[in-house]
Amino acid sequence: MKNICKYLVEMHRDFDIGNEAIMAKHGRLEGQRIVVGSCSYDTIIITPCMSLENSTVELLSEFIGQHTTLLIPLWIIVLAHSLHGGNVM
């Protein structure tokens, strides 16, 4: 995760680090965006992890169903580069 954060900072991209407990309580899908409190996101990056809470999986499943952008660990930089014409997000 440290490398991903470093890369995003170097690219001058704003980002937030999600918390599953907060997402479970305050997260919802609105159109093609995940909304948590007063913030909304159209791109989600899933970093390597051992497990995810059921509520997180359900929210991400709905998000994926909306044909939005979900970047997974192994291909994160390659996907981000190709999806955005050489620019992440």
DSSP file (Angstrom, degrees, kcal/mol; ACC not computed):
  #  RESIDUE AA STRUCTURE BP1 BP2  ACC     N-H-->O    O-->H-N    N-H-->O    O-->H-N    TCO  KAPPA ALPHA  PHI   PSI    X-CA   Y-CA   Z-CA
    1    1 A M     >        0   0    0      0, 0.0     4,-2.6     0, 0.0     5,-0.2   0.000 360.0 360.0 360.0 -34.0    0.0    0.0    0.0
    2    2 A K  H  >  +     0   0    0      1,-0.2     4,-2.5     2,-0.2     5,-0.2   0.905 360.0  48.8 -58.3 -42.8    2.9    2.3    0.7
    3    3 A N  H  > S+     0   0    0      2,-0.2     4,-2.5     1,-0.2    -1,-0.2   0.886 110.4  50.8 -65.6 -39.0    4.1    2.2   -2.9
    4    4 A I  H  > S+     0   0    0      2,-0.2     4,-2.5     1,-0.2    -2,-0.2   0.941 112.1  46.6 -63.5 -46.9    0.6    2.9   -4.2
    5    5 A C  H  X S+     0   0    0     -4,-2.6     4,-2.4     1,-0.2    -2,-0.2   0.918 112.3  50.7 -61.2 -43.9    0.2    5.9   -1.9
    6    6 A K  H  X S+     0   0    0     -4,-2.5     4,-2.6    -5,-0.2    -1,-0.2   0.922 110.7  49.4 -59.7 -45.2    3.7    7.1   -2.9
    7    7 A Y  H  X S+     0   0    0     -4,-2.5     4,-1.8     1,-0.2    -2,-0.2   0.923 111.2  48.5 -60.7 -46.6    2.8    6.8   -6.6
    8    8 A L  H  <>S+     0   0    0     -4,-2.5     5,-2.8     1,-0.2    -1,-0.2   0.892 112.1  49.1 -63.3 -39.7   -0.5    8.7   -6.2
    9    9 A V  H ><5S+     0   0    0     -4,-2.4     3,-1.7     1,-0.2    -1,-0.2   0.926 110.0  51.0 -63.8 -45.2    1.3   11.5   -4.3
   10   10 A E  H 3<5S+     0   0    0     -4,-2.6    -1,-0.2     1,-0.3    -2,-0.2   0.817 109.6  50.7 -62.4 -30.1    4.0   11.7   -6.9
   11   11 A M  T 3<5S-     0   0    0     -4,-1.8    -1,-0.3    -5,-0.2    -2,-0.2   0.391 115.1-119.9 -86.3   2.8    1.3   12.0   -9.6
   12   12 A H  T < 5 +     0   0    0     -3,-1.7     2,-0.4     1,-0.2    -3,-0.2   0.887  61.2 151.2  59.0  42.5   -0.4   14.8   -7.6
   13   13 A R      < -     0   0    0     -5,-2.8    -1,-0.2    -6,-0.1     2,-0.2  -0.889  43.8-130.1-106.5 133.4   -3.6   12.8   -7.2
   14   14 A D        +     0   0    0     -2,-0.4     2,-0.3    -5,-0.0    -5,-0.0  -0.544  37.6 162.5 -75.6 145.3   -5.9   13.2   -4.2
   15   15 A F        -     0   0    0     -2,-0.2     2,-0.3     2,-0.0   -10,-0.0  -0.985  27.5-145.5-157.9 160.3   -7.0   10.0   -2.5
   16   16 A D        -     0   0    0     -2,-0.3     2,-0.6     0, 0.0    -2,-0.0  -0.939  19.7-128.4-125.3 151.1   -8.4    8.7    0.7
   17   17 A I        -     0   0    0     -2,-0.3     2,-0.1     2,-0.0    -2,-0.0  -0.906  32.2-134.2-100.9 120.0   -7.7    5.4    2.5
   18   18 A G        -     0   0    0     -2,-0.6     2,-0.4     4,-0.0     3,-0.1  -0.323   9.2-150.4 -76.6 154.8  -10.9    3.6    3.3
   19   19 A N     >  -     0   0    0      1,-0.1     4,-2.9    -2,-0.1     5,-0.2  -0.994   9.8-146.0-124.4 122.6  -11.9    2.0    6.6
   20   20 A E  H  > S+     0   0    0     -2,-0.4     4,-2.5     1,-0.2     5,-0.2   0.852  98.7  52.8 -60.4 -37.0  -14.2   -1.0    6.4
   21   21 A A  H  > S+     0   0    0      2,-0.2     4,-1.5     1,-0.2    -1,-0.2   0.915 113.2  44.0 -65.7 -41.6  -16.0   -0.2    9.6
   22   22 A I  H  > S+     0   0    0      2,-0.2     4,-3.3     1,-0.2     5,-0.4   0.907 113.4  51.3 -68.8 -41.5  -16.8    3.3    8.5
   23   23 A M  H  X S+     0   0    0     -4,-2.9     4,-2.2     1,-0.2    -2,-0.2   0.890 108.1  52.7 -62.1 -38.7  -17.8    2.1    5.0
   24   24 A A  H  < S+     0   0    0     -4,-2.5    -1,-0.2    -5,-0.2    -2,-0.2   0.880 118.6  35.9 -63.6 -37.4  -20.1   -0.4    6.6
   25   25 A K  H  < S+     0   0    0     -4,-1.5    -2,-0.2    -5,-0.2    -1,-0.2   0.859 136.8  15.9 -84.7 -37.9  -21.8    2.3    8.6
   26   26 A H  H  < S+     0   0    0     -4,-3.3    11,-1.0    -5,-0.1     2,-0.2   0.461  96.5 106.8-120.3  -3.4  -21.8    5.2    6.2
   27   27 A G  E  <  +A   36   0A   0     -4,-2.2     2,-0.3    -5,-0.4     9,-0.2  -0.549  35.4 153.3 -85.9 145.1  -21.0    3.8    2.7
   28   28 A R  E     -A   35   0A   0      7,-2.0     7,-3.4    -2,-0.2     2,-0.5  -0.974  41.6-108.3-158.1 163.4  -23.6    3.5    0.0
   29   29 A L  E     -A   34   0A   0     -2,-0.3     2,-0.5     5,-0.2     5,-0.2  -0.869  28.2-179.8 -99.8 129.5  -23.8    3.4   -3.8
   30   30 A E  E >   -A   33   0A   0      3,-2.8     3,-1.4    -2,-0.5     2,-0.3  -0.932  65.3 -52.3-128.3 107.0  -25.3    6.5   -5.6
   31   31 A G  T 3  S-     0   0    0     -2,-0.5    35,-0.0     1,-0.2    -2,-0.0  -0.508 122.0 -20.1  63.9-123.0  -25.3    6.0   -9.3
   32   32 A Q  T 3  S+     0   0    0     -2,-0.3     2,-0.4    -3,-0.1    -1,-0.2   0.008 123.3  84.3-105.6  27.5  -21.8    5.0  -10.3
   33   33 A R  E <  S-A   30   0A   0     -3,-1.4    -3,-2.8    35,-0.1     2,-0.5  -0.965  70.7-132.3-130.7 145.4  -20.1    6.3   -7.2
   34   34 A I  E     -AB  29  41A   0      7,-2.4     7,-2.4    -2,-0.4     2,-0.5  -0.857  28.0-157.6 -90.7 128.9  -19.5    5.0   -3.7
   35   35 A V  E     +AB  28  40A   0     -7,-3.4    -7,-2.0    -2,-0.5     2,-0.4  -0.929  16.1 178.6-111.9 129.9  -20.4    7.6   -1.2
   36   36 A V  E >   -AB  27  39A   0      3,-2.6     3,-2.0    -2,-0.5     2,-0.3  -0.949  67.1 -49.5-130.3 109.6  -19.0    7.7    2.3
   37   37 A G  T 3  S-     0   0    0    -11,-1.0    -9,-0.0    -2,-0.4   -14,-0.0  -0.488 123.1 -20.1  63.1-125.5  -20.2   10.6    4.4
   38   38 A S  T 3  S+     0   0    0     -2,-0.3     2,-0.3    -3,-0.1    -1,-0.3   0.357 123.0  86.6 -96.8   5.2  -19.7   13.7    2.3
   39   39 A C  E <   -B   36   0A   0     -3,-2.0    -3,-2.6     2,-0.0     2,-0.3  -0.792  56.2-166.3-106.3 148.6  -17.1   12.2   -0.1
   40   40 A S  E     -B   35   0A   0     -2,-0.3     2,-0.4    -5,-0.2    -5,-0.2  -0.974   1.7-160.0-135.1 152.9  -17.8   10.2   -3.2
   41   41 A Y  E     -B   34   0A   0     -7,-2.4    -7,-2.4    -2,-0.3     3,-0.1  -0.988  21.0-178.9-136.6 134.9  -15.6    8.0   -5.4
   42   42 A D  S    S+     0   0    0     -2,-0.4    27,-1.3    -9,-0.2     2,-0.4   0.469  81.0  50.1-107.5  -6.2  -15.7    6.8   -8.9
   43   43 A T  E     -c   69   0B   0     25,-0.1     2,-0.4    -9,-0.1    27,-0.2  -0.999  65.3-170.2-133.0 132.4  -12.5    4.8   -8.7
   44   44 A I  E     -c   70   0B   0     25,-1.9    27,-2.9    -2,-0.4     2,-0.5  -0.979   7.3-157.8-123.8 134.1  -11.6    2.3   -6.0
   45   45 A I  E     -c   71   0B   0     -2,-0.4     2,-0.7    25,-0.2    27,-0.2  -0.957   6.4-156.9-111.6 122.7   -8.2    0.7   -5.5
   46   46 A I        -     0   0    0     25,-2.7    30,-0.1    -2,-0.5     3,-0.1  -0.886  12.1-156.1-100.3 115.4   -8.1   -2.6   -3.6
   47   47 A T        -     0   0    0     -2,-0.7    27,-0.1     1,-0.2    25,-0.0  -0.457  39.9 -71.5 -84.4 162.4   -4.7   -3.2   -2.1
   48   48 A P        +     0   0    0      0, 0.0     2,-0.3     0, 0.0    -1,-0.2  -0.278  68.0 158.6 -54.9 132.1   -3.4   -6.7   -1.2
   49   49 A C        -     0   0    0      1,-0.1     3,-0.1    -3,-0.1    -3,-0.0  -0.979  47.8-129.7-152.6 160.6   -5.3   -8.0    1.8
   50   50 A M  S    S-     0   0    0     -2,-0.3     2,-0.3     1,-0.2    -1,-0.1   0.806  86.6  -7.3 -83.3 -32.2   -6.1  -11.4    3.4
   51   51 A S        -     0   0    0      2,-0.0     2,-0.3     0, 0.0    -1,-0.2  -0.985  55.2-143.5-158.6 163.7   -9.9  -10.8    3.8
   52   52 A L        -     0   0    0     -2,-0.3     2,-0.0    -3,-0.1    -3,-0.0  -0.974  32.9-104.2-131.0 148.2  -12.7   -8.2    3.4
   53   53 A E     >  -     0   0    0     -2,-0.3     4,-2.2     1,-0.1     3,-0.4  -0.362  32.0-117.4 -65.0 149.7  -15.8   -7.8    5.5
   54   54 A N  H  > S+     0   0    0      1,-0.2     4,-2.6     2,-0.2     5,-0.2   0.884 116.3  55.5 -55.9 -40.2  -19.0   -9.0    4.0
   55   55 A S  H  > S+     0   0    0      1,-0.2     4,-2.1     2,-0.2    -1,-0.2   0.865 107.7  49.2 -63.7 -35.2  -20.4   -5.5    3.9
   56   56 A T  H  > S+     0   0    0     -3,-0.4     4,-2.8     2,-0.2     5,-0.2   0.921 110.7  49.5 -68.1 -44.8  -17.4   -4.3    2.0
   57   57 A V  H  X S+     0   0    0     -4,-2.2     4,-2.4     1,-0.2    -2,-0.2   0.912 111.4  49.8 -60.9 -43.3  -17.7   -7.2   -0.6
   58   58 A E  H  X S+     0   0    0     -4,-2.6     4,-2.0     2,-0.2    -1,-0.2   0.928 112.5  46.3 -62.3 -46.0  -21.4   -6.4   -1.0
   59   59 A L  H  X S+     0   0    0     -4,-2.1     4,-2.2     1,-0.2    -2,-0.2   0.920 114.8  47.0 -63.6 -44.1  -20.8   -2.7   -1.6
   60   60 A L  H  X S+     0   0    0     -4,-2.8     4,-2.8     2,-0.2    -1,-0.2   0.852 108.7  55.7 -66.6 -34.1  -17.9   -3.4   -4.0
   61   61 A S  H  X S+     0   0    0     -4,-2.4     4,-1.9    -5,-0.2    -1,-0.2   0.914 109.7  45.7 -63.8 -42.8  -20.1   -6.0   -5.8
   62   62 A E  H  X S+     0   0    0     -4,-2.0     4,-0.7     2,-0.2    -2,-0.2   0.915 112.6  52.0 -63.3 -42.6  -22.8   -3.3   -6.4
   63   63 A F  H ><>S+     0   0    0     -4,-2.2     3,-1.1     1,-0.2     5,-0.9   0.914 109.5  48.1 -60.4 -46.5  -20.1   -0.9   -7.5
   64   64 A I  H ><5S+     0   0    0     -4,-2.8     3,-1.9     1,-0.3    -1,-0.2   0.871 104.4  61.5 -63.1 -37.3  -18.6   -3.3  -10.0
   65   65 A G  H 3<5S+     0   0    0     -4,-1.9    -1,-0.3     1,-0.3    -2,-0.2   0.691  95.3  61.9 -62.7 -18.9  -22.1   -4.0  -11.3
   66   66 A Q  T <<5S-     0   0    0     -3,-1.1    -1,-0.3    -4,-0.7    -2,-0.2   0.324 114.7-115.9 -89.4   7.4  -22.4   -0.3  -12.3
   67   67 A H  T < 5 +     0   0    0     -3,-1.9    -3,-0.2     1,-0.1    -2,-0.1   0.895  66.1 145.6  59.9  43.7  -19.4   -0.7  -14.7
   68   68 A T      < -     0   0    0     -5,-0.9     2,-0.6    -4,-0.1   -25,-0.1  -0.282  56.4 -76.4 -98.1-171.7  -17.2    1.7  -12.8
   69   69 A T  E     +c   43   0B   0    -27,-1.3   -25,-1.9    -2,-0.1     2,-0.4  -0.800  47.1 169.3 -98.3 120.3  -13.5    1.5  -12.2
   70   70 A L  E     -c   44   0B   0     -2,-0.6     2,-0.5   -27,-0.2   -25,-0.2  -0.991  16.4-158.8-127.2 120.6  -12.1   -1.0   -9.8
   71   71 A L  E     -c   45   0B   0    -27,-2.9   -25,-2.7    -2,-0.4     5,-0.1  -0.874   7.5-153.1-104.2 129.4   -8.3   -1.5   -9.8
   72   72 A I    >   -     0   0    0     -2,-0.5     3,-0.5   -27,-0.2     4,-0.4  -0.677  24.9-106.5-103.9 158.8   -6.9   -4.7   -8.3
   73   73 A P  G >  S+     0   0    0      0, 0.0     3,-1.4     0, 0.0     4,-0.3   0.849 107.3  50.3 -52.8 -54.4   -3.5   -5.2   -6.7
   74   74 A L  G 3  S+     0   0    0      1,-0.3     4,-0.2     2,-0.1     3,-0.2   0.845 124.5  26.9 -61.2 -37.1   -1.5   -7.2   -9.2
   75   75 A W  G <> S+     0   0    0     -3,-0.5     4,-3.3     1,-0.1     5,-0.4   0.153  83.1 122.9-110.8  19.0   -2.2   -5.0  -12.2
   76   76 A I  H <> S+     0   0    0     -3,-1.4     4,-2.5    -4,-0.4     5,-0.2   0.890  79.0  37.1 -54.9 -51.0   -2.9   -1.7  -10.5
   77   77 A I  H  > S+     0   0    0     -4,-0.3     4,-2.4     2,-0.2    -1,-0.2   0.912 119.1  49.1 -71.3 -40.6   -0.3    0.5  -12.2
   78   78 A V  H  > S+     0   0    0      2,-0.2     4,-2.4     1,-0.2     5,-0.2   0.942 115.6  43.5 -62.3 -47.7   -0.7   -1.2  -15.6
   79   79 A L  H  X S+     0   0    0     -4,-3.3     4,-3.3     2,-0.2     5,-0.3   0.935 114.0  49.9 -63.3 -46.6   -4.5   -0.9  -15.5
   80   80 A A  H  X S+     0   0    0     -4,-2.5     4,-1.4    -5,-0.4     6,-0.3   0.907 112.4  48.9 -59.7 -41.4   -4.4    2.7  -14.2
   81   81 A H  H  <>S+     0   0    0     -4,-2.4     5,-3.6    -5,-0.2     6,-0.4   0.931 117.7  38.8 -64.8 -46.3   -2.0    3.6  -17.0
   82   82 A S  H ><5S+     0   0    0     -4,-2.4     3,-1.0     3,-0.2    -2,-0.2   0.867 114.0  53.2 -76.3 -35.9   -4.0    2.1  -19.8
   83   83 A L  H 3<5S+     0   0    0     -4,-3.3    -1,-0.2     1,-0.2    -2,-0.2   0.812 116.8  37.8 -68.1 -29.1   -7.4    3.0  -18.5
   84   84 A H  T ><5S-     0   0    0     -4,-1.4     3,-1.5    -5,-0.3    -1,-0.2  -0.012 115.4-103.5-117.3  29.4   -6.6    6.7  -18.2
   85   85 A G  T < 5S-     0   0    0     -3,-1.0    -3,-0.2     1,-0.3    -4,-0.1   0.833  90.1 -36.8  57.9  36.8   -4.4    7.2  -21.2
   86   86 A G  T 3 <S+     0   0    0     -5,-3.6     2,-0.4    -6,-0.3    -1,-0.3   0.358 123.5  95.2  98.6  -6.0   -1.1    7.2  -19.3
   87   87 A N  S <  S-     0   0    0     -3,-1.5     2,-0.4    -6,-0.4    -1,-0.2  -0.966  74.8-123.5-120.7 134.2   -2.5    9.1  -16.2
   88   88 A V              0   0    0     -2,-0.4    -7,-0.1     1,-0.3    -8,-0.1  -0.620 360.0 360.0 -73.9 130.4   -3.7    7.5  -13.1
   89   89 A M              0   0    0     -2,-0.4    -1,-0.3    -9,-0.2    -8,-0.1   0.475 360.0 360.0  56.2 360.0   -7.3    8.7  -12.4
